[in-house]
Amino acid sequence: MQLRLPVVLAAVAALWSAGALAQATDVKIGFAAPLTGGQAHYGADFRSGVQMAIDDENATNPTIGGKPVRFVLDAYDDQADPRTGTTVAQKLVDDGVAAVIGHFNSGTSIPAAPIYAKAGIPEIATATAPTYTRQGLPTTFRLVTSDAQQGSVLGEYVVKDLKFKRFAVIDDRTAYGQGVAEEFAKAVKAAGGTVVAQEFTNDKAVDFRSILTHIKSADADAIFYGGADTQAAPMLKQMKSLAIKATLIGPDMMHSDELVKIAGPAAEGALASSGGSPLDQMPGGKVYVENYTKRFNKPVELYSPYAYDGTRAVFAAMKKANSTDPHIYLASLKTTNMKGVTTNELAYDQYGDLKYGGVTVYKVVNGKWQPLTTVGTK
């Protein structure tokens, strides 16, 4: 039986394509976040965003520098621990990664940053502490709005719009928690509010009764907690058991479905800020949710869209510079200006902070986080 010419040509083309893909050079994209412990759900969501960006890019059969490339994820669990974070950073450098998406926490991102900078590798982190991008390093970039913006917006909003006047402030002594608590307290005072009590705990604590009992006597309208949902959920339950009627307020790591799930009815009325716009109001939010749900069979939690955009920004910079060498494409990354899932204009300022990060304030209403106001987005 004789094959027709079009069939033969199609077969040859398929074989050539398969051969080209087989010869593609692997380019490692590093990733670091807590994948075990109380913050593992954040890390898993964060990693999924990076993986989806890699899968989408590989589906285009990318060619950079005249050669086919294939991006692969090189992921590590930093356990949200600063010491482990620096060990992981060195491992990623030794692995020869072209970029690092991570770390997740400020406490791990800040000490890891000099390690990546020495190797000339861009680090695109979710770290929100202002210190992260103020170390004078050329390789630090931020995926979400900083604590300075979040604390300022939230502090001003609860005083001027919600008319709260007396505040207690608690932080978990991490770089993230302490930093955002300080920014919130400054904003509250600037807006005319009063901080009537300041306490601290740690990011492993589960019992806050002694702190809360002391705060109860201060008669605060609201309690700000600088930390994650891992501690905020039991704190809400203990506030209810102690008949504390103050509203619990927190930053982005408190804005989590996990908090509502664990705290149950005690979460009702809680407030939290989060970088960017609500998912359904993001320029590419609807399509992203559809693709993410289909790919991972679970809902988007919080940070994966930002991880997706940050990873795509790295790919765009590589293409613009026609190189996967971080020493070459870094200059292009600094001049990023692209439409993403999370914003119509993803761009970095001279420090590596987002130019148009924006902040949304949310409230738990009938067991769901509902947006109250959004400022500063594009």
C-alpha positions as CSV (number, residue, x, y, z in Angstrom):
1,M,0.0,0.0,0.0
2,Q,1.5,3.3,-1.0
3,L,1.3,6.3,1.3
4,R,0.2,9.6,-0.1
5,L,2.7,12.5,0.0
6,P,0.8,14.7,2.5
7,V,0.6,11.8,4.9
8,V,4.4,11.2,4.6
9,L,5.2,14.9,5.1
10,A,2.9,15.0,8.1
11,A,4.7,12.0,9.6
12,V,8.1,13.5,9.0
13,A,7.0,16.9,10.5
14,A,5.7,15.1,13.6
15,L,9.0,13.2,14.0
16,W,11.0,16.4,13.6
17,S,8.8,18.2,16.2
18,A,9.2,15.3,18.6
19,G,13.0,15.3,18.0
20,A,13.2,19.1,18.5
21,L,11.3,18.8,21.8
22,A,13.6,15.9,22.9
23,Q,16.6,18.1,22.3
24,A,15.2,21.1,24.2
25,T,17.5,22.5,26.9
26,D,16.1,22.3,30.4
27,V,16.0,25.6,32.2
28,K,15.3,25.4,35.9
29,I,13.0,27.8,37.7
30,G,13.6,27.7,41.4
31,F,10.8,27.8,44.0
32,A,10.9,28.0,47.8
33,A,8.0,28.3,50.2
34,P,6.5,26.4,53.2
35,L,5.2,23.1,51.9
36,T,4.9,21.5,55.3
37,G,3.6,22.9,58.6
38,G,0.8,25.4,59.4
39,Q,1.5,27.5,56.3
40,A,1.7,24.6,53.8
41,H,-1.7,25.5,52.2
42,Y,-0.2,28.9,51.2
43,G,2.9,27.2,49.8
44,A,0.9,24.7,47.8
45,D,-1.3,27.4,46.2
46,F,1.8,29.5,45.5
47,R,3.6,26.5,43.8
48,S,0.6,25.7,41.7
49,G,0.6,29.2,40.2
50,V,4.3,28.8,39.2
51,Q,3.7,25.3,37.8
52,M,0.8,26.5,35.7
53,A,2.9,29.3,34.3
54,I,5.6,26.8,33.4
55,D,3.1,24.4,31.8
56,D,1.5,27.2,29.7
57,E,4.9,28.4,28.5
58,N,6.2,24.9,27.6
59,A,3.0,24.3,25.6
60,T,4.2,27.1,23.2
61,N,7.4,25.1,22.5
62,P,9.6,28.2,23.4
63,T,12.8,29.0,21.6
64,I,15.3,31.4,23.3
65,G,18.7,32.3,22.0
66,G,18.0,30.3,18.9
67,K,17.5,27.0,20.8
68,P,14.4,25.2,22.1
69,V,14.1,25.3,25.8
70,R,11.9,23.5,28.4
71,F,11.2,25.1,31.7
72,V,11.3,22.8,34.8
73,L,10.3,23.5,38.4
74,D,13.0,23.0,41.0
75,A,11.0,23.3,44.3
76,Y,12.1,23.2,47.9
77,D,10.3,23.4,51.3
78,D,11.8,26.2,53.4
79,Q,9.4,25.4,56.3
80,A,8.8,29.2,56.8
81,D,12.1,29.1,58.8
82,P,14.9,31.7,58.2
83,R,17.7,29.2,58.7
84,T,16.2,26.6,56.5
85,G,15.5,29.3,54.0
86,T,19.1,30.2,53.6
87,T,20.0,26.5,53.2
88,V,17.4,26.2,50.5
89,A,18.6,29.3,48.8
90,Q,22.1,27.9,48.5
91,K,20.8,24.6,47.2
92,L,18.9,26.5,44.4
93,V,22.0,28.4,43.5
94,D,24.0,25.2,43.4
95,D,21.3,23.7,41.2
96,G,21.9,26.4,38.6
97,V,18.4,27.8,38.6
98,A,17.7,30.8,36.2
99,A,15.3,32.5,38.5
100,V,13.6,31.9,41.9
101,I,9.9,32.4,42.5
102,G,9.8,32.8,46.3
103,H,10.4,32.8,49.1
104,F,6.9,33.1,50.5
105,N,7.6,34.7,53.9
106,S,9.5,37.9,54.6
107,G,11.5,36.1,57.3
108,T,12.9,33.7,54.7
109,S,13.0,36.0,51.7
110,I,15.1,38.7,53.4
111,P,18.1,36.5,54.5
112,A,18.0,34.5,51.3
113,A,18.2,37.6,49.1
114,P,22.0,38.2,49.5
115,I,22.7,34.6,48.5
116,Y,20.7,35.0,45.2
117,A,22.2,38.5,44.6
118,K,25.8,37.1,44.9
119,A,24.9,34.6,42.2
120,G,23.1,37.2,40.1
121,I,19.8,35.3,40.2
122,P,16.5,37.3,40.4
123,E,14.3,36.5,43.4
124,I,10.6,37.3,42.9
125,A,9.0,36.9,46.4
126,T,5.7,37.3,48.1
127,A,7.5,38.9,51.0
128,T,5.7,42.0,52.1
129,A,8.1,43.5,54.6
130,P,9.5,46.8,53.2
131,T,13.1,45.7,54.2
132,Y,13.1,42.9,51.6
133,T,13.5,45.3,48.6
134,R,15.5,47.9,50.6
135,Q,18.7,45.9,51.0
136,G,20.4,47.6,48.1
137,L,20.3,44.4,46.0
138,P,19.7,44.5,42.3
139,T,17.9,41.1,42.2
140,T,14.9,41.5,44.5
141,F,11.4,41.8,43.1
142,R,8.0,41.6,44.8
143,L,4.9,39.8,43.7
144,V,2.4,41.6,46.0
145,T,1.9,44.9,47.7
146,S,4.2,45.7,50.6
147,D,3.3,46.0,54.3
148,A,3.8,49.8,54.1
149,Q,0.9,50.1,51.6
150,Q,-1.3,47.5,53.3
151,G,-0.8,48.8,56.8
152,S,-1.4,52.3,55.7
153,V,-4.6,51.6,53.7
154,L,-6.1,49.3,56.4
155,G,-5.2,51.6,59.3
156,E,-6.7,54.7,57.6
157,Y,-9.8,52.8,56.5
158,V,-10.8,51.4,59.9
159,V,-10.4,54.8,61.6
160,K,-12.0,57.0,58.9
161,D,-14.6,54.8,57.4
162,L,-15.4,52.3,60.1
163,K,-15.0,54.8,62.9
164,F,-13.0,52.6,65.2
165,K,-10.9,54.6,67.7
166,R,-9.2,52.3,70.2
167,F,-6.9,49.6,69.0
168,A,-4.9,46.8,70.4
169,V,-2.0,45.5,68.3
170,I,-0.5,42.0,68.5
171,D,2.3,40.6,66.2
172,D,3.9,37.2,65.9
173,R,7.5,38.6,66.0
174,T,8.3,37.5,62.5
175,A,9.6,40.0,60.0
176,Y,6.3,39.9,58.3
177,G,4.0,40.1,61.3
178,Q,6.0,42.7,63.2
179,G,6.5,44.9,60.1
180,V,2.9,45.1,59.1
181,A,1.8,45.6,62.7
182,E,4.1,48.6,63.0
183,E,2.8,50.1,59.7
184,F,-0.8,49.6,60.8
185,A,-0.1,51.3,64.2
186,K,1.5,54.3,62.5
187,A,-1.5,54.6,60.1
188,V,-4.0,54.4,62.9
189,K,-2.3,57.1,64.9
190,A,-1.9,59.3,61.8
191,A,-5.7,59.0,61.1
192,G,-6.6,60.0,64.7
193,G,-6.9,56.6,66.4
194,T,-5.3,55.4,69.6
195,V,-3.3,52.2,70.2
196,V,-4.3,51.3,73.8
197,A,-2.3,48.0,74.0
198,Q,0.6,46.3,72.3
199,E,1.4,42.6,72.7
200,F,3.3,39.9,70.9
201,T,3.3,36.2,70.5
202,N,5.0,33.8,68.1
203,D,4.1,32.0,64.9
204,K,3.8,28.6,66.6
205,A,1.5,29.7,69.5
206,V,-2.0,28.3,69.9
207,D,-3.1,29.8,73.2
208,F,-3.7,33.6,73.4
209,R,-5.9,33.8,76.5
210,S,-3.5,35.7,78.7
211,I,-2.8,38.3,76.0
212,L,-6.5,38.6,75.2
213,T,-7.5,38.9,78.8
214,H,-5.1,41.8,79.2
215,I,-6.4,43.4,76.0
216,K,-10.0,43.0,77.2
217,S,-9.3,45.3,80.1
218,A,-8.0,48.0,77.7
219,D,-11.5,48.2,76.1
220,A,-10.3,48.2,72.5
221,D,-12.7,48.6,69.6
222,A,-10.5,46.4,67.4
223,I,-7.6,44.1,67.7
224,F,-5.0,44.0,64.9
225,Y,-3.0,40.8,64.5
226,G,0.1,40.8,62.4
227,G,0.5,37.2,61.5
228,A,-1.1,34.3,59.6
229,D,-4.4,32.5,59.7
230,T,-2.7,29.6,61.6
231,Q,-2.8,31.7,64.7
232,A,-5.7,34.1,63.8
233,A,-8.3,31.2,63.7
234,P,-7.8,30.0,67.3
235,M,-7.4,33.6,68.4
236,L,-10.9,34.3,67.1
237,K,-12.3,31.4,68.9
238,Q,-10.7,32.4,72.1
239,M,-11.9,36.0,71.7
240,K,-15.4,34.6,71.5
241,S,-15.0,32.4,74.6
242,L,-13.7,35.4,76.5
243,A,-16.7,37.5,75.3
244,I,-14.4,40.0,73.7
245,K,-16.5,42.0,71.2
246,A,-13.6,43.8,69.5
247,T,-13.2,43.2,65.8
248,L,-10.2,41.2,64.7
249,I,-8.3,42.8,61.9
250,G,-5.3,41.4,60.0
251,P,-3.2,41.6,56.8
252,D,-3.2,39.4,53.7
253,M,-2.1,36.1,55.4
254,M,-5.3,36.3,57.5
255,H,-7.4,36.7,54.4
256,S,-7.9,33.0,53.8
257,D,-10.7,30.6,53.4
258,E,-8.8,28.3,55.8
259,L,-9.3,30.9,58.6
260,V,-13.1,30.9,58.1
261,K,-13.2,27.1,57.9
262,I,-11.3,26.7,61.2
263,A,-12.7,29.6,63.1
264,G,-16.3,28.9,62.0
265,P,-18.9,31.4,63.3
266,A,-16.2,33.1,65.4
267,A,-14.8,34.5,62.2
268,E,-17.9,36.5,61.4
269,G,-17.1,40.2,61.1
270,A,-13.3,39.8,60.9
271,L,-11.5,42.2,58.6
272,A,-8.3,41.7,56.5
273,S,-6.5,43.5,53.8
274,S,-5.0,41.8,50.8
275,G,-2.7,43.0,48.0
276,G,-4.4,43.6,44.6
277,S,-8.0,43.3,43.5
278,P,-10.5,40.5,44.4
279,L,-10.0,37.5,42.2
280,D,-13.3,38.1,40.2
281,Q,-12.2,41.7,39.5
282,M,-8.7,40.9,38.2
283,P,-8.3,41.5,34.5
284,G,-7.6,37.8,33.8
285,G,-9.3,36.4,37.0
286,K,-12.2,34.5,35.4
287,V,-10.1,32.7,32.8
288,Y,-7.4,32.0,35.4
289,V,-9.9,30.4,37.8
290,E,-11.3,28.2,35.0
291,N,-7.8,27.0,34.0
292,Y,-6.6,26.6,37.5
293,T,-9.6,24.6,38.6
294,K,-9.4,22.3,35.6
295,R,-5.6,21.8,36.1
296,F,-5.6,21.2,39.8
297,N,-9.2,20.2,40.7
298,K,-9.3,22.7,43.6
299,P,-10.1,26.4,44.0
300,V,-7.7,29.2,43.9
301,E,-6.7,30.1,47.4
302,L,-4.9,33.5,47.5
303,Y,-1.4,33.8,46.0
304,S,-1.2,31.6,42.9
305,P,-2.3,34.4,40.4
306,Y,0.5,36.6,41.6
307,A,3.0,33.7,41.3
308,Y,1.7,33.0,37.8
309,D,2.2,36.6,36.8
310,G,5.7,36.8,38.3
311,T,6.8,33.6,36.5
312,R,5.4,34.9,33.2
313,A,7.3,38.1,33.7
314,V,10.5,36.1,34.0
315,F,9.7,34.3,30.7
316,A,8.9,37.6,29.0
317,A,12.2,39.1,30.1
318,M,14.1,36.1,28.9
319,K,12.5,36.4,25.5
320,K,13.1,40.1,25.3
321,A,16.8,39.6,26.2
322,N,17.0,36.4,24.0
323,S,18.7,34.7,26.8
324,T,17.9,32.5,29.9
325,D,21.1,33.7,31.6
326,P,20.0,35.8,34.6
327,H,23.0,38.1,34.2
328,I,21.8,39.0,30.7
329,Y,18.0,39.0,31.1
330,L,17.9,40.8,34.6
331,A,18.0,44.3,32.9
332,S,14.9,43.3,30.9
333,L,13.1,42.1,34.0
334,K,13.6,45.5,35.6
335,T,11.8,47.1,32.7
336,T,8.8,44.7,32.8
337,N,5.6,46.3,31.6
338,M,3.0,43.7,30.7
339,K,-0.7,42.9,31.2
340,G,-1.1,40.0,33.7
341,V,-3.9,38.0,35.3
342,T,-3.8,40.3,38.4
343,T,-3.3,43.7,36.8
344,N,-3.5,45.6,33.5
345,E,0.0,46.9,34.0
346,L,2.6,44.7,35.8
347,A,5.7,46.9,36.3
348,Y,8.4,47.3,38.9
349,D,9.8,50.5,40.4
350,Q,13.5,51.1,41.1
351,Y,13.4,48.9,44.2
352,G,11.6,45.9,42.6
353,D,8.3,46.8,44.2
354,L,5.1,46.7,42.2
355,K,4.2,50.1,40.8
356,Y,0.5,49.4,40.9
357,G,0.0,46.8,43.6
358,G,-3.2,48.1,45.2
359,V,-4.9,46.9,48.3
360,T,-8.4,45.5,49.0
361,V,-10.1,45.4,52.4
362,Y,-12.3,42.4,53.1
363,K,-14.8,41.4,55.8
364,V,-16.3,38.0,56.7
365,V,-20.0,38.1,56.0
366,N,-22.1,34.9,56.3
367,G,-18.9,32.8,56.3
368,K,-17.4,34.4,53.2
369,W,-14.8,37.1,52.7
370,Q,-16.5,40.0,51.0
371,P,-14.6,43.0,49.5
372,L,-15.3,46.4,51.1
373,T,-13.0,48.7,49.2
374,T,-10.1,48.5,46.7
375,V,-7.5,51.3,46.2
376,G,-4.4,51.7,44.0
377,T,-5.0,49.0,41.3
378,K,-4.8,49.3,37.5
